[in-house]
Amino acid sequence: MKQIQSIVVCGAGTMGAGIAQVSALAGFRTILFDVNASVLEKANNQIDKQLQKMEEKGLLNSAEIVGCLARISCTTDIASCKADLIIEAIVEKIAAKTDLFQQLVAINGNATIYTSNTSSISINKLAVELLYPNQFAGMHFFNPAPLMKLVEVIKGKNTSELVIEQLIAVTKKMNKTPVLCNDAPGFIVNRVARHFYLEAMYMVEQGHISIEQADAIMENAGFKMGPFKLMDLIGLDINYGVSQIVWEALDNPKRLTPSALQKQKVDAGDLGKKTGKGFYEY
């Protein structure tokens, strides 16, 4: 079994930056790639702030922070994206993902493991266009990646058992909890969580409850964040896209119909924290 020592994270948004931080803290040489230099700069700032917070809480010391930052490099040059493991965390669009993976395969060949952080797109569907489907799997982190322990490791129909073993080992080295699942609509968490989001939005749409009340009730029941605050953190476009994919993949059941309230927000460009406005203003 080839030992994974280097990781490329493609996409330097909130999720990609978080994964890169986790990777570097676990001791992996980490390359963070994005086509947009300003997004990379923002990701660097995000990582610095997160590490400072961890130091203030006594979770890291200054030497660990220096080591972590030394293991991360940023690039806008896809030709530099060479590693033992690649984790893709770009926009939730099949065409964009498959195009990226085809470029990465041409650069890295069949010795590299390729994974997608997709929250709902079929791993089997993504693998169809790839030269080495046996080297491809899902590796789904949750926001915020440095704090959330769970990682869904998703096995496609062609994914080799050796690849799955390696991904589980990497996940554990990152101090995360891997949960193995086969490719299915929404995987595990997003399939189960649809009702958490959708029922809350249905109740607001029907005038039974306010957004603030829904969040307060769920937080008082033990959830760290209510459904509306969590959707704003994730991004309404991403959350709505997951609902759409799961709904369509399961033959449009009424109980999983995407929310008109959320679609309205997405169409208006109010996507949550990343745009300064979603269900709340920031």
DAPEQUI-V890469 format. One record per backbone hydrogen bond with DSSP energy under -0.5 kcal/mol. NH is the residue of the N-H (numbers start at 1). CO is the residue of the C=O. E is the energy in kcal/mol with one decimal. If there is no record, write none. Layout:
((NH,CO,E) (NH,CO,E))
This chain:
((5,3,-0.6) (7,29,-2.8) (8,85,-2.5) (9,31,-3.1) (10,8,-0.6) (10,87,-2.4) (11,9,-0.6) (11,33,-3.4) (17,13,-2.9) (18,14,-1.7) (19,15,-2.5) (20,16,-2.4) (21,17,-2.1) (22,18,-2.2) (23,19,-2.8) (24,20,-2.6) (25,21,-2.4) (26,22,-1.5) (27,24,-1.4) (28,23,-2.0) (29,5,-2.3) (30,28,-0.5) (30,71,-3.0) (31,7,-2.5) (32,73,-3.0) (33,9,-2.9) (33,31,-0.6) (34,75,-1.8) (37,35,-0.6) (40,36,-1.6) (41,37,-2.0) (42,38,-2.0) (43,39,-2.2) (44,40,-2.4) (45,41,-2.0) (46,42,-2.3) (47,43,-2.6) (48,44,-2.4) (49,45,-2.4) (50,46,-2.4) (51,47,-2.5) (52,48,-2.2) (53,49,-2.3) (54,50,-2.1) (55,51,-2.0) (56,52,-2.5) (57,53,-1.6) (58,55,-1.4) (59,54,-2.9) (60,54,-0.9) (65,61,-1.8) (66,62,-2.4) (67,63,-2.3) (68,64,-2.4) (69,65,-2.6) (70,66,-1.8) (71,67,-1.1) (71,68,-0.7) (72,69,-0.9) (73,30,-2.2) (75,32,-2.3) (78,76,-0.7) (80,77,-1.9) (81,78,-1.8) (82,80,-2.1) (84,6,-0.7) (85,6,-1.5) (86,113,-2.5) (87,8,-3.1) (88,86,-0.6) (88,115,-2.7) (89,10,-3.2) (93,91,-2.3) (97,93,-2.2) (98,94,-2.9) (99,95,-2.1) (100,96,-1.9) (101,97,-2.7) (102,98,-2.3) (103,99,-1.6) (104,100,-2.3) (105,101,-2.8) (106,102,-1.7) (107,103,-1.2) (108,104,-2.6) (109,105,-2.8) (111,108,-0.6) (112,109,-0.6) (113,84,-2.5) (114,135,-2.9) (115,86,-2.2) (116,137,-1.6) (117,88,-3.0) (126,122,-1.9) (127,123,-2.1) (128,124,-1.0) (129,126,-0.8) (130,127,-1.8) (133,130,-0.5) (135,132,-1.9) (136,133,-1.3) (137,114,-1.9) (138,154,-2.6) (139,116,-2.7) (140,152,-3.0) (141,139,-0.8) (147,144,-1.6) (148,144,-2.6) (151,177,-2.2) (152,140,-2.3) (153,151,-0.6) (153,179,-2.4) (154,138,-1.9) (154,152,-0.7) (155,153,-0.6) (155,181,-2.6) (156,154,-0.5) (159,156,-0.7) (160,134,-2.3) (164,160,-1.7) (165,161,-2.4) (166,162,-2.2) (167,163,-2.5) (168,164,-2.4) (169,165,-2.1) (170,166,-2.5) (171,167,-2.5) (172,168,-2.2) (173,169,-2.1) (174,170,-1.7) (175,172,-1.9) (176,171,-2.2) (177,149,-3.4) (178,176,-0.7) (179,151,-2.4) (181,153,-2.3) (183,155,-1.9) (186,120,-0.7) (187,184,-2.8) (190,186,-0.9) (191,186,-1.1) (192,188,-2.3) (193,189,-3.0) (194,190,-0.7) (195,192,-0.8) (197,193,-1.7) (198,194,-3.3) (199,195,-1.9) (200,196,-0.6) (201,197,-2.2) (202,198,-2.8) (203,199,-2.2) (204,200,-1.7) (205,201,-2.8) (206,202,-2.2) (207,204,-1.5) (208,203,-2.4) (209,203,-0.9) (214,210,-2.4) (215,211,-2.1) (216,212,-2.5) (217,213,-2.7) (218,214,-2.0) (219,215,-2.5) (220,216,-2.3) (221,217,-1.2) (222,219,-1.2) (223,218,-2.3) (230,226,-2.3) (231,227,-2.1) (232,228,-2.0) (233,229,-1.7) (234,230,-2.6) (235,231,-2.6) (236,271,-2.2) (239,235,-2.6) (240,236,-2.7) (241,237,-2.0) (242,238,-2.1) (243,239,-2.1) (244,240,-2.4) (245,241,-2.4) (246,242,-2.7) (247,243,-2.4) (248,244,-2.4) (249,245,-2.4) (250,246,-1.5) (251,248,-1.5) (252,247,-2.6) (256,253,-1.5) (257,254,-1.7) (263,259,-2.0) (264,260,-2.1) (265,261,-1.3) (266,262,-2.4) (267,263,-2.9) (268,264,-1.4) (269,265,-0.5) (269,266,-1.3) (270,265,-2.3) (271,269,-1.3) (272,277,-2.5) (273,232,-1.8) (275,272,-1.4) (276,272,-0.9) (276,273,-0.6) (277,272,-1.2) (278,280,-2.9) (282,276,-3.1))
